Amino acid sequence: MPSPKFTALPHPKASDKRSLNNKNGSDSEVFAGAYLIMATGGEISWGSREEDGNKIDLLLSFPNQWGIRGRKIVLAQVKSGPSYGKVDTKNGVIKAELLKKIFEDSFTETNDILLLWIERKKNRCFWTYVNRGDKPAKRPLAATQLISPALRYDLARIIGSREKHGGQGLIFSTEETDFRSKRTTAQRFYREYASQMIISPLLGQIKVTKSGWRHMSRASRRSGFKQSSYEIMQWLPQIIERAPDYHETQSSNIYPTDVWTYRDSIYMLVYQKVKRHALPKPELTTVYIKIEESIVYPTNWHQTVQRLQLVERHCKLLSVYYHLGQQKRGKHVAS
């Protein structure tokens, strides 16, 4: 039993008073740093933690995810409290919003940063990636942007996208054959890819499965899209192994249970200025590759010692196709 001299005293309470900003900020950095280490299996070093204003709070170093030797380095800044963000939960769906002030008070002019915001009331840590030069503006966040073991894959994808090899210099040719012959040739290549190791700089190993072929050759799909997929199929590995000009997250959903949490995301990789060999001169095209990512990890990952062994992730091809011409960003036609 605890001593009566302690139980008789009033218990301490946390406060968001302005006079406690330094203490709350320091505590938030420790909280965020611990979560970063557990989520990524990485290491952190501290910045000048007691300095106020625009600074780098943490430097995160974590292993490369795609079997490449070396480490990724990420600069992080931690903010906390209701003046920087708010959370709304309806019907079990978490939606958060970072306010303009958090970006005005963040260091973004010379470096990209991983911006972390602590919701103090429920001890939750949200993240977003800020590119240098981004203009301050409100930014919505979803439950998928709570720190979790999926973060190391998200960071690897974002950092990998900085290479931007794009489609420049890629040229493919198409055979003057009928639709059935194009389908047969594409299917032969597709079957070969199922046994190959195709690595994307953004997403790691991309598995080629039967579901991808069924998706591209389904009866409800327009014949023009089918032909486009069949014609570009031969060059699929060469394209995937380059970082795209840009990529989009088309959807990302999280499904927590008492034991496991599941996250499913769909990404569109976009390669511009890919040339199709044609007479009298090559034609510019834009190539689209749609990838599905599935991640599972323990719901109580931050309380599990062997958590990294219990994280599993798979990426598989959903579709590949091209459009003639230079398509504007975000204006691709659904296939």
N, C-alpha and C positions, 0 to 999 in steps of 0.2 A: 504494500500500500504506500502511496506517496505521503510525504510528510505533511501534516496539517498546516504547517507554517507556509507551505506553498499553495495548497488548495484553497486556503482562505483568502489569498491575494487575487486581485483581478488579473485575468490572463491577458497577454499582449495581443494587440490588434494591429493589422497592417493598415497603412494610410497612404493616400495619393497626394498628400499635401505638397505644395511646391517646395517647402523647406526640406523635404525628404527626397528631392529629385536625384541628388547625387547618390544617395544610398540605394534608392530603387533602381537607378540606372546601372549601378555596379552589380547588384543582385541579378538583374535581367541578363547582363552579359555572361555571368557565371552559369545561369540557367540555360541560355542559348548555346553556350560553348559545350556544356555537357550533352545536350541533345545532338549537336552536330557530331561530336565524337561517336556517340552511340549509333546514330543513323548511318554514318558513312564509313565507320571503321577507320577514320582518319586521325589526324593530329591537329592541334591548334596551337598557336602562339598568340600572346596578347599584344595589343597595341598600347598606347598610353592611356590606360583605362580611366584615369581620373581627370583627363583633359576634357573640357566641355567644347561643344561646337562640332564643326565638320572634321571628322577623323576616321581612321580605320580602327575598329575595335578588335577584330579577330582576323587572323590569317589561317585559313584552313588548307591542309595538305592531305590528299587522299589518293589511294592507288588508282591507276588507269583501270577501266572496267573491261576493255575488250582484248585482254591478253597482251597488251603492249607494255613493255617495261617503262618504268618512270611513274611520275605522279602528276596530278592536277593541282594547281594552286588557285585558290579563290580568296578574294578579299571580302570581308563581311563587316556590316555595320548593324548594330542592335539598337532598336528603339522600343519603348514600352509605354503603356498607359493610354487612356481614352482620348488624349489630345491628338493622337496620331492615327487612330483607326477605330472601327466599330464592327461588331459581329451581330448578325441577326440569324436566329435559328427558327425555322418554321417547318413543322411536320418532320422534324428530324434532319432537315437539310441545312447544312452550315453555309452561310454566305457572309463574307467579310468585305470590308472596304477600307483601303488605306487612303487617308485624307491627303490633300495637297501639301499640307505642312510637313509631312514626313519626308517628302522628296525635296522640299525647299531646305530642310535641315540636314540633308544627306550629301555625302561627298560623291559627286557624279561627273565632275568636269574632266578628270584625267584618267579615271579607271572605271571599268565595269565593277559593280559590287553585288554581292548577295545581301539583300536587305531583309533583316529579320525583325518582326514585330511581335512583342509579347502581349497577349491579352491577360492582364494580371488577375482578373476575377476568377478565371477558370484555368489559369496556368497553362495556356496554350501558346504555341510558338508557330507563327505563320511565316512564310518566306515568299519573296519574289525576286527576280533578277532584273537589275537596272543597268542598262547600257549607258556608257558615258555619253553625255550630251542629251539624254532623255529630258524632255521638258516636264516640270512639275505638273501633275494632274492627278485627280482621283483615280484609283486603280482597284477594280474588283478582284476579289480572291475567292477561291472555292475550297471545299474540304480537302481536295487533292493537294493544296498548298500548305497544309499543316506538315511540319517536319515529320518525316517517316523514313524507313529504310529505302523507299523509292527515290529519295532525294539524290543519292549518288548517281543514279541513272539519269535523272533530270539534268543535273549539272554536267555530266559527261556529254549529254545530247546538246545542251546549249553551248558549251565550250567547243565541241566538235563542229558546230555550225559556223564558227568564226572562220574556218579555213576557206570556205566558199570556192571550191574548185569550179562548181557550176558545170554548165554544158558546153562552155567555150572549147572548141577544138574537137568535139565529138561529131563524127559523121557516120550515118548508117545508110544502107541501101535497101531497096525493096525489090523483090522479084516480080516480074510480070507474069504472075500465075493466078489461077482462079482462087476463089475464096476457100474452097475445100482444101486445096493444096497448101495454102498459107496456114490453115488451121492445123493440118497434119505436121508441117514443119515446126510450128510453134510448140505443139504438144511434145514433139521429140526433144526439143531443147529443154522444155519445162521439166520433163522427167529426168534429164541429166542433172539439172540444178538441184533436184531433191537430195542428191548425194554429195553436193559440193558445200564447201564452207564459204559463204558469201558474207563479207564483213562490211558494214556501213560505218563510216567515221562517227556518225551521230548515234546509231542504235545498236552497234555490235552485230552479232550474228543474226542474219535474216534467214528464217527457215522457209523453204518452198514446200508447200503442202497441197494436198488434193483440194482443200477448201478454196484456195486461191484460184485454181483452175476452174472450179465450179462457179466461182463468183464472176470470173471474166467471160466464161462461155455460156452463162445462163440464158435461157430462152427469152427472158424479158428484156435483155440488154440490146440496145440498138446495134444493128449490124456494122455501122460505121465505127463505133467504139471497139467492137470485137476485132475488126480488121486492123485497127490501129494497134491493139494489144498484140495481135499475132505478128505484125510486121516489126515491132520493136523488140520482141521477145529474145531474139538472138543476142542482143547487146545488153541484156539485163544486168549481168554481173559487172561489166565494165562501168555501167552507169552508177549502180548502187555503191560501188567502192570509192566513188568520189563524193565529197561533201556537196550538197545542192546549193543553188543560188540562195534559196531560202526554204524554210519549212513552216508548216502550219499545224497547230494542234486542232484537229477537227472536233474531237470530243475526248473527254477524260472523266470517268466516273469511278466512284469508290463505293465499295459494298462491305461495310464492317459487320462482323459477327462477334460473338463472345470470345471465340478462339482465334479465328483468322480474319484478316482484312484483305480484300481483293480489289485491285485497281485495273481497269481496262481503258486503254487510250488508243486513238487512231490518229496517225500523223500522215500528212501529205508532204512528200519531198518534191520540190519543183526545180527542174533543170532547164534553164533558158539557153537560147542560141545554139541548140543542137541542130545540126544540118542533116537534112535528108538528101541523099544524092539524087539529083534529077537534072534533066536537060531542059533548057540550055544552060541553067546554072542551079547550084544547090538551093534548096528551100529552107528557110529558118523554121524550126519547130520548137515547141515547149513540151518537155516530157514530164509526166506525173507518175509518181510511185506512191501507192498507198500502203502503209504498214500498220499492223495491229500489234500492240504491246500489251502483255498480261503480266501482272506482278502479284505475288501473294506473300504475305509476311504475318507474323504473330501480332494480334491486336495489342497485346501487352509487351511489344518489342522492347520498350525502354525498361522493362523489369525482367528480361530474359537474358541470361548470361550467354547462351549459345545462339544468339539471335541471327548472326550472319549465316549460319548453317541452315536456318529455317526461312531464308528469303529465296524465292524462286522467281525467275523471270524468263519469258519467251517472247520473241518477236517473229511474226510471220507475214509473208507477202499477201496482200489482198488483191492488188491490181497494178498494172503498168499500162500506160497508153500515152499517146502524144496528140497534140493539136498543131495544125499548121499556123505559122505566124508567131509573133511575140505577144504572149498573153499578159495582161496586166495583173499585178499582184492581187490575189484574192478574188480573181474573176474567172477561175477555171470552171469548166462545165462538169457537173457531176456525171459520173459514168456508171 
